[in-house]
Amino acid sequence: MTLNFCAPCLLGLEGPVSDELRRLGFENVRAENGRVMWSGEPLDIARANIGLRCAERVLIELGGFEARSFDSLFEWVKALPWEEFIPKNGAFPVKGYSLNSQLHSVPDCQRIIKKAVAERLKSRYRISWFPEDGELYQIQFSLMKDVATLYLDTSGTGLHKRGYRPASVAAPLRETLAAAMVWLARYRGKGDFCDPFCGSGTIAIEAALAAKNRAPGLNRSFSAEKWSWLGPQLWEKARQEARGLEINGNYSILGSDIDPKAVEIARENARRAGVADIVRFEAADATTFSRKTEDGVLVTNPPYGERLLETRQAERLYRDFGAAVSAVNSGEGGKWRIYVLSSHPDFERHFGKKAYKKRKLYNGMIKCQLFMYL
């Protein structure tokens, strides 16, 4: 059974997600704005959900077509093979979005799609009413420039919910974005790694998971695990494969924060993630950063100003932190590669140095840039 898949992701992360999929052995990988597609087998549902670090979820694409009227939307949706996936008692709610399309009313589109799926299942199962008291088969749709695409969501809770961070400090960084920052910094477990604004520890924890090559979804569940046509043996096989790829080594991973409460939360999150033995956290002021290293990567997400600090405070923080890092790298033995995520439009001036390279990313709805100093 060949299936078409789609992995939505935050804008700017299409490259890391594409690379992940290829490393997992998937074929026909192709990227578009905010999503990456590929083709595969049912086992790939489990492999992708368990193994992807930077994607938001894993969807099965059932079909795409032009829909300029509700009649055409209804008929195209009804023609899709829903009975191959949704059983008689399956719950199939509908959600989605519409952009630059004639069918701009999302509630109306939801209603039409729901009705079309129900009609299709009625004709195949020869029943007139659906109790929907079984497992969840979440239908998603996108309407972009009058082209509709229909999906089934296999993940349930978003993939950024690893399960290790029930507690967090203010303005937490999404796990998928943290993992992507680690990937973009090319950290694979060699040399020193540091996040001097660690907050709840997300970046350092994701660096530890990447260093060990531990699949981020090993210890959580997914909607499709309850689908009868997949079966539990498929998921167990994918988890065994993932465990077999883990690496054990000696790592130097540090997270620090000026807030001792945040440090305690980070330590607890690391314990839940199973990496407390290879990542350490300490209370420290980032503006007094003075660590020397022969080979180090610093990846961090300092306060932006609009969320945690007043703008002038944030600018002062950038200036003092930039001076501390510059002093370390200018001396003998200082070889840190610096990656800083910020939404401040004038970050480089306050940091005191122009970035070698910049990459546009989004932290939730906040447009940011990853400033890279090699």
C-alpha positions, 0 to 999 in steps of 0.5 A, spaced: 500 500 500 503 506 497 501 512 501 502 520 500 504 523 506 505 531 508 509 533 514 507 541 516 512 545 519 514 552 521 516 556 515 523 556 514 524 549 517 522 546 510 530 544 509 531 541 516 525 537 515 527 534 508 534 532 510 530 528 516 526 525 512 532 523 507 536 520 513 530 516 515 530 513 508 524 516 505 523 517 498 520 522 493 521 528 498 519 535 496 518 541 499 513 547 499 512 553 503 511 550 510 510 543 508 514 537 506 511 531 502 513 524 500 511 517 498 511 511 502 508 505 506 504 504 512 510 503 516 512 510 515 507 513 519 510 510 525 517 511 523 516 519 521 512 520 527 517 517 532 523 520 528 522 527 526 525 532 530 523 539 526 516 537 523 509 539 526 505 533 525 504 527 519 498 527 515 496 522 510 494 526 503 488 523 500 487 527 494 487 534 491 483 538 486 480 544 484 474 547 488 471 553 486 464 551 488 461 548 494 458 543 489 465 541 486 468 540 493 462 536 495 463 531 489 471 531 489 471 529 497 465 524 496 470 521 490 475 519 495 476 512 498 475 514 506 472 507 507 479 504 506 481 508 512 475 510 517 471 504 520 464 504 521 464 507 528 470 512 527 470 519 529 471 524 523 471 531 525 473 536 520 478 542 521 482 546 516 483 553 513 482 557 506 487 562 503 486 566 497 480 562 495 473 563 492 470 558 498 473 562 503 468 560 509 472 555 513 465 553 517 462 552 510 467 548 508 467 544 514 460 542 513 460 540 506 466 536 507 463 532 513 457 531 509 461 528 503 465 524 507 459 521 511 455 520 504 461 516 502 461 512 508 454 511 508 454 508 501 460 503 502 457 501 509 450 501 507 448 504 514 444 511 515 447 514 521 454 514 524 455 513 532 462 516 531 464 513 538 470 510 536 477 512 535 479 519 532 480 520 524 481 527 524 480 530 517 484 536 515 483 540 509 487 546 506 484 551 500 489 555 497 488 559 491 482 554 489 486 548 490 483 543 496 487 538 499 484 533 504 488 529 509 488 525 515 492 527 521 496 521 524 499 524 529 494 527 534 497 532 539 503 536 535 510 533 534 513 538 538 509 535 544 515 531 546 512 529 553 518 532 557 516 539 558 509 539 562 513 545 566 516 551 563 518 558 564 514 564 560 515 564 553 517 557 551 521 555 545 517 550 541 521 543 541 521 543 533 524 550 532 529 548 538 531 542 534 531 545 528 536 550 531 541 545 533 540 542 526 542 548 523 548 549 527 550 542 525 551 540 532 552 532 532 555 531 539 562 533 538 565 539 542 562 543 547 555 545 546 552 551 550 545 555 551 546 561 556 539 563 556 536 556 557 530 558 560 526 551 561 532 547 557 529 546 551 535 547 546 540 544 550 535 538 551 534 537 544 541 538 543 542 532 547 537 528 544 540 529 537 547 527 540 544 521 542 540 520 536 534 518 540 528 519 536 524 524 540 517 520 539 519 514 543 516 516 549 509 518 547 503 516 543 500 518 537 492 518 534 494 513 529 496 508 534 489 506 535 487 505 528 485 498 527 488 497 520 495 499 522 496 494 528 500 495 534 506 490 531 508 496 526 509 501 531 513 496 536 517 495 529 518 502 528 520 503 536 525 498 536 528 500 529 529 507 533 532 504 539 537 500 535 540 507 532 541 510 538 549 512 540 552 512 547 558 517 548 561 522 552 558 529 551 559 536 553 552 540 553 551 546 558 545 550 559 545 556 564 540 561 566 540 567 571 533 565 574 535 559 579 527 557 578 528 556 571 534 552 572 530 547 576 525 546 571 530 545 566 533 539 570 526 536 571 525 537 564 532 533 562 530 528 567 523 526 563 527 526 557 532 521 559 538 526 558 539 528 565 546 524 565 549 528 559 546 535 560 547 539 565 544 546 568 547 551 572 545 558 574 549 564 571 549 570 568 549 570 560 553 577 560 559 574 564 560 568 559 567 567 559 568 559 557 574 557 553 573 552 548 577 548 542 571 547 539 564 549 541 557 551 539 553 556 542 545 556 540 541 560 544 534 564 544 535 570 548 529 575 551 526 579 545 523 585 548 516 584 546 515 578 550 519 578 556 523 585 557 522 592 555 525 593 548 531 597 552 533 592 557 533 587 551 538 591 547 542 592 553 542 585 554 544 584 547 550 589 548 553 586 554 552 579 552 555 580 545 561 584 548 562 577 553 562 573 547 566 577 543 572 577 548 572 570 549 572 569 541 578 574 541 582 571 546 587 564 545 583 558 545 576 561 544 572 558 538 565 558 539 560 558 533 554 563 535 547 562 533 542 567 536 535 567 535 532 574 535 526 578 533 529 585 534 530 588 527 536 591 529 539 586 533 546 586 530 548 593 531 546 592 539 550 585 539 556 589 536 557 584 530 554 583 523 552 576 522 556 571 517 549 569 515 542 570 517 535 565 516 528 567 517 524 563 522 518 563 526 517 562 533 510 561 533 507 567 530 513 572 531 517 573 525 525 572 527 532 571 524 537 566 526 543 570 526 549 566 525 557 567 527 562 562 525 
